[in-house]
């Protein structure tokens, strides 16, 4: 755990962290009862972000009928409840338990590149329980730098409490704005590093340089992971996660490239979205459908910048 995070927590963060920790002491079988209640309230009573969820599902799966879409919606609410209680439980899990519940395949290939002195980039999305992916450091040499890029939550207290949970297994949480200086510092120290990017978020207009073809929609993307992979000559892996059953996941590291500079511009970014779409098609309820992923369109982008400046920005990383 990052002791500095704990030491610098506000009183609100400490209070919320204590609450999360107390809930995390409960067995998962009890927490799943709480999850079922949360799912019922969110899906049937409150209708949490229902309009966004239904719009996203309808546009993403034009070939599915209403019955199929409603089933995915119901399953998503159930999973959202599970995600929340599983995340709270993470902060109280032993190393043995999280290793049993969150398994990894093809670690040997990742370890091979790290031992050869290569840096590693991991692409993942808001899919399955992405918080449990913070257990990766338990499987590698503790001397390696292992980071996860994150966007701070609006609530300072909630952000601090979740940072404590995310650091439970030894990963270093790096604010998006601090990514480049942190990686430059690590490179100067002469040790390879492995950094994970949850790359399926919505960039501001200033951060848009490419619109990916993703789930039948033009999707504005962050291209930072691709740019940094080129800069640090990283070997790039996609984290292909499956939910085997409630409370059990498997992640397979799938190599995307060991020479990112050799790929055409934006090829790596598009490849990531293609692979994420395949994962979602396999278990569609396990992606974060409540996120307003397509709230900024290409039309809005060109309206914001104008045709000439917009095309200039989309021509480079």
Secondary structure as a PSIPRED ss2 file (coil, helix, strand):
# PSIPRED VFORMAT (PSIPRED V4.0)

   1 X C   1.000  0.000  0.000
   2 X C   1.000  0.000  0.000
   3 X H   0.000  1.000  0.000
   4 X H   0.000  1.000  0.000
   5 X H   0.000  1.000  0.000
   6 X H   0.000  1.000  0.000
   7 X H   0.000  1.000  0.000
   8 X C   1.000  0.000  0.000
   9 X C   1.000  0.000  0.000
  10 X C   1.000  0.000  0.000
  11 X H   0.000  1.000  0.000
  12 X H   0.000  1.000  0.000
  13 X H   0.000  1.000  0.000
  14 X H   0.000  1.000  0.000
  15 X H   0.000  1.000  0.000
  16 X H   0.000  1.000  0.000
  17 X H   0.000  1.000  0.000
  18 X H   0.000  1.000  0.000
  19 X H   0.000  1.000  0.000
  20 X H   0.000  1.000  0.000
  21 X H   0.000  1.000  0.000
  22 X H   0.000  1.000  0.000
  23 X H   0.000  1.000  0.000
  24 X H   0.000  1.000  0.000
  25 X C   1.000  0.000  0.000
  26 X C   1.000  0.000  0.000
  27 X C   1.000  0.000  0.000
  28 X H   0.000  1.000  0.000
  29 X H   0.000  1.000  0.000
  30 X H   0.000  1.000  0.000
  31 X H   0.000  1.000  0.000
  32 X H   0.000  1.000  0.000
  33 X H   0.000  1.000  0.000
  34 X H   0.000  1.000  0.000
  35 X H   0.000  1.000  0.000
  36 X H   0.000  1.000  0.000
  37 X H   0.000  1.000  0.000
  38 X H   0.000  1.000  0.000
  39 X H   0.000  1.000  0.000
  40 X H   0.000  1.000  0.000
  41 X H   0.000  1.000  0.000
  42 X H   0.000  1.000  0.000
  43 X H   0.000  1.000  0.000
  44 X H   0.000  1.000  0.000
  45 X H   0.000  1.000  0.000
  46 X H   0.000  1.000  0.000
  47 X C   1.000  0.000  0.000
  48 X C   1.000  0.000  0.000
  49 X C   1.000  0.000  0.000
  50 X H   0.000  1.000  0.000
  51 X H   0.000  1.000  0.000
  52 X H   0.000  1.000  0.000
  53 X H   0.000  1.000  0.000
  54 X H   0.000  1.000  0.000
  55 X H   0.000  1.000  0.000
  56 X H   0.000  1.000  0.000
  57 X H   0.000  1.000  0.000
  58 X H   0.000  1.000  0.000
  59 X H   0.000  1.000  0.000
  60 X H   0.000  1.000  0.000
  61 X C   1.000  0.000  0.000
  62 X C   1.000  0.000  0.000
  63 X C   1.000  0.000  0.000
  64 X C   1.000  0.000  0.000
  65 X C   1.000  0.000  0.000
  66 X H   0.000  1.000  0.000
  67 X H   0.000  1.000  0.000
  68 X H   0.000  1.000  0.000
  69 X H   0.000  1.000  0.000
  70 X H   0.000  1.000  0.000
  71 X H   0.000  1.000  0.000
  72 X H   0.000  1.000  0.000
  73 X H   0.000  1.000  0.000
  74 X H   0.000  1.000  0.000
  75 X H   0.000  1.000  0.000
  76 X H   0.000  1.000  0.000
  77 X H   0.000  1.000  0.000
  78 X H   0.000  1.000  0.000
  79 X H   0.000  1.000  0.000
  80 X H   0.000  1.000  0.000
  81 X H   0.000  1.000  0.000
  82 X H   0.000  1.000  0.000
  83 X H   0.000  1.000  0.000
  84 X H   0.000  1.000  0.000
  85 X H   0.000  1.000  0.000
  86 X H   0.000  1.000  0.000
  87 X H   0.000  1.000  0.000
  88 X H   0.000  1.000  0.000
  89 X H   0.000  1.000  0.000
  90 X H   0.000  1.000  0.000
  91 X C   1.000  0.000  0.000
  92 X C   1.000  0.000  0.000
  93 X C   1.000  0.000  0.000
  94 X C   1.000  0.000  0.000
  95 X H   0.000  1.000  0.000
  96 X H   0.000  1.000  0.000
  97 X H   0.000  1.000  0.000
  98 X H   0.000  1.000  0.000
  99 X H   0.000  1.000  0.000
 100 X H   0.000  1.000  0.000
 101 X H   0.000  1.000  0.000
 102 X E   0.000  0.000  1.000
 103 X E   0.000  0.000  1.000
 104 X E   0.000  0.000  1.000
 105 X E   0.000  0.000  1.000
 106 X C   1.000  0.000  0.000
 107 X H   0.000  1.000  0.000
 108 X H   0.000  1.000  0.000
 109 X H   0.000  1.000  0.000
 110 X H   0.000  1.000  0.000
 111 X H   0.000  1.000  0.000
 112 X H   0.000  1.000  0.000
 113 X H   0.000  1.000  0.000
 114 X H   0.000  1.000  0.000
 115 X H   0.000  1.000  0.000
 116 X C   1.000  0.000  0.000
 117 X C   1.000  0.000  0.000
 118 X C   1.000  0.000  0.000
 119 X C   1.000  0.000  0.000
 120 X E   0.000  0.000  1.000
 121 X E   0.000  0.000  1.000
 122 X E   0.000  0.000  1.000
 123 X E   0.000  0.000  1.000
 124 X E   0.000  0.000  1.000
 125 X C   1.000  0.000  0.000
 126 X C   1.000  0.000  0.000
 127 X E   0.000  0.000  1.000
 128 X C   1.000  0.000  0.000
 129 X C   1.000  0.000  0.000
 130 X H   0.000  1.000  0.000
 131 X H   0.000  1.000  0.000
 132 X H   0.000  1.000  0.000
 133 X H   0.000  1.000  0.000
 134 X H   0.000  1.000  0.000
 135 X H   0.000  1.000  0.000
 136 X H   0.000  1.000  0.000
 137 X H   0.000  1.000  0.000
 138 X H   0.000  1.000  0.000
 139 X H   0.000  1.000  0.000
 140 X C   1.000  0.000  0.000
 141 X C   1.000  0.000  0.000
 142 X C   1.000  0.000  0.000
 143 X C   1.000  0.000  0.000
 144 X C   1.000  0.000  0.000
 145 X E   0.000  0.000  1.000
 146 X E   0.000  0.000  1.000
 147 X E   0.000  0.000  1.000
 148 X E   0.000  0.000  1.000
 149 X E   0.000  0.000  1.000
 150 X E   0.000  0.000  1.000
 151 X C   1.000  0.000  0.000
 152 X C   1.000  0.000  0.000
 153 X C   1.000  0.000  0.000
 154 X C   1.000  0.000  0.000
 155 X C   1.000  0.000  0.000
 156 X H   0.000  1.000  0.000
 157 X H   0.000  1.000  0.000
 158 X H   0.000  1.000  0.000
 159 X H   0.000  1.000  0.000
 160 X H   0.000  1.000  0.000
 161 X H   0.000  1.000  0.000
 162 X H   0.000  1.000  0.000
 163 X H   0.000  1.000  0.000
 164 X H   0.000  1.000  0.000
 165 X H   0.000  1.000  0.000
 166 X H   0.000  1.000  0.000
 167 X C   1.000  0.000  0.000
 168 X C   1.000  0.000  0.000
 169 X C   1.000  0.000  0.000
 170 X C   1.000  0.000  0.000
 171 X C   1.000  0.000  0.000
 172 X E   0.000  0.000  1.000
 173 X E   0.000  0.000  1.000
 174 X E   0.000  0.000  1.000
 175 X E   0.000  0.000  1.000
 176 X H   0.000  1.000  0.000
 177 X H   0.000  1.000  0.000
 178 X H   0.000  1.000  0.000
 179 X H   0.000  1.000  0.000
 180 X H   0.000  1.000  0.000
 181 X H   0.000  1.000  0.000
 182 X H   0.000  1.000  0.000
 183 X H   0.000  1.000  0.000
 184 X H   0.000  1.000  0.000
 185 X H   0.000  1.000  0.000
 186 X H   0.000  1.000  0.000
 187 X H   0.000  1.000  0.000
 188 X H   0.000  1.000  0.000
 189 X C   1.000  0.000  0.000
 190 X C   1.000  0.000  0.000
 191 X C   1.000  0.000  0.000
 192 X C   1.000  0.000  0.000
 193 X E   0.000  0.000  1.000
 194 X E   0.000  0.000  1.000
 195 X E   0.000  0.000  1.000
 196 X E   0.000  0.000  1.000
 197 X E   0.000  0.000  1.000
 198 X E   0.000  0.000  1.000
 199 X C   1.000  0.000  0.000
 200 X C   1.000  0.000  0.000
 201 X C   1.000  0.000  0.000
 202 X C   1.000  0.000  0.000
 203 X C   1.000  0.000  0.000
 204 X C   1.000  0.000  0.000
 205 X H   0.000  1.000  0.000
 206 X H   0.000  1.000  0.000
 207 X H   0.000  1.000  0.000
 208 X C   1.000  0.000  0.000
 209 X C   1.000  0.000  0.000
 210 X C   1.000  0.000  0.000
 211 X E   0.000  0.000  1.000
 212 X E   0.000  0.000  1.000
 213 X E   0.000  0.000  1.000
 214 X E   0.000  0.000  1.000
 215 X C   1.000  0.000  0.000
 216 X C   1.000  0.000  0.000
 217 X E   0.000  0.000  1.000
 218 X E   0.000  0.000  1.000
 219 X E   0.000  0.000  1.000
 220 X E   0.000  0.000  1.000
 221 X C   1.000  0.000  0.000
 222 X C   1.000  0.000  0.000
 223 X C   1.000  0.000  0.000
 224 X H   0.000  1.000  0.000
 225 X H   0.000  1.000  0.000
 226 X H   0.000  1.000  0.000
 227 X H   0.000  1.000  0.000
 228 X H   0.000  1.000  0.000
 229 X H   0.000  1.000  0.000
 230 X H   0.000  1.000  0.000
 231 X H   0.000  1.000  0.000
 232 X C   1.000  0.000  0.000
 233 X C   1.000  0.000  0.000
 234 X C   1.000  0.000  0.000
 235 X E   0.000  0.000  1.000
 236 X E   0.000  0.000  1.000
 237 X E   0.000  0.000  1.000
 238 X E   0.000  0.000  1.000
 239 X E   0.000  0.000  1.000
 240 X E   0.000  0.000  1.000
 241 X E   0.000  0.000  1.000
 242 X E   0.000  0.000  1.000
 243 X E   0.000  0.000  1.000
 244 X E   0.000  0.000  1.000
 245 X E   0.000  0.000  1.000
 246 X C   1.000  0.000  0.000
 247 X C   1.000  0.000  0.000
 248 X E   0.000  0.000  1.000
 249 X E   0.000  0.000  1.000
 250 X E   0.000  0.000  1.000
 251 X E   0.000  0.000  1.000
 252 X E   0.000  0.000  1.000
 253 X E   0.000  0.000  1.000
 254 X E   0.000  0.000  1.000
 255 X E   0.000  0.000  1.000
 256 X E   0.000  0.000  1.000
 257 X E   0.000  0.000  1.000
 258 X C   1.000  0.000  0.000
 259 X C   1.000  0.000  0.000
 260 X H   0.000  1.000  0.000
 261 X H   0.000  1.000  0.000
 262 X H   0.000  1.000  0.000
 263 X C   1.000  0.000  0.000
 264 X C   1.000  0.000  0.000
 265 X C   1.000  0.000  0.000
 266 X C   1.000  0.000  0.000
 267 X H   0.000  1.000  0.000
 268 X H   0.000  1.000  0.000
 269 X H   0.000  1.000  0.000
 270 X H   0.000  1.000  0.000
 271 X H   0.000  1.000  0.000
 272 X H   0.000  1.000  0.000
 273 X H   0.000  1.000  0.000
 274 X H   0.000  1.000  0.000
 275 X H   0.000  1.000  0.000
 276 X H   0.000  1.000  0.000
 277 X H   0.000  1.000  0.000
 278 X H   0.000  1.000  0.000
 279 X H   0.000  1.000  0.000
 280 X H   0.000  1.000  0.000
 281 X H   0.000  1.000  0.000
 282 X H   0.000  1.000  0.000
 283 X C   1.000  0.000  0.000
 284 X H   0.000  1.000  0.000
 285 X H   0.000  1.000  0.000
 286 X H   0.000  1.000  0.000
 287 X E   0.000  0.000  1.000
 288 X C   1.000  0.000  0.000
 289 X C   1.000  0.000  0.000
 290 X C   1.000  0.000  0.000
 291 X C   1.000  0.000  0.000
 292 X C   1.000  0.000  0.000
 293 X C   1.000  0.000  0.000
 294 X C   1.000  0.000  0.000
 295 X C   1.000  0.000  0.000
 296 X C   1.000  0.000  0.000
 297 X C   1.000  0.000  0.000
 298 X H   0.000  1.000  0.000
 299 X H   0.000  1.000  0.000
 300 X H   0.000  1.000  0.000
 301 X H   0.000  1.000  0.000
 302 X H   0.000  1.000  0.000
 303 X H   0.000  1.000  0.000
 304 X H   0.000  1.000  0.000
 305 X H   0.000  1.000  0.000
 306 X C   1.000  0.000  0.000
 307 X H   0.000  1.000  0.000
 308 X H   0.000  1.000  0.000
 309 X H   0.000  1.000  0.000
 310 X H   0.000  1.000  0.000
 311 X H   0.000  1.000  0.000
 312 X H   0.000  1.000  0.000
 313 X H   0.000  1.000  0.000
 314 X C   1.000  0.000  0.000
 315 X C   1.000  0.000  0.000
 316 X C   1.000  0.000  0.000
 317 X C   1.000  0.000  0.000
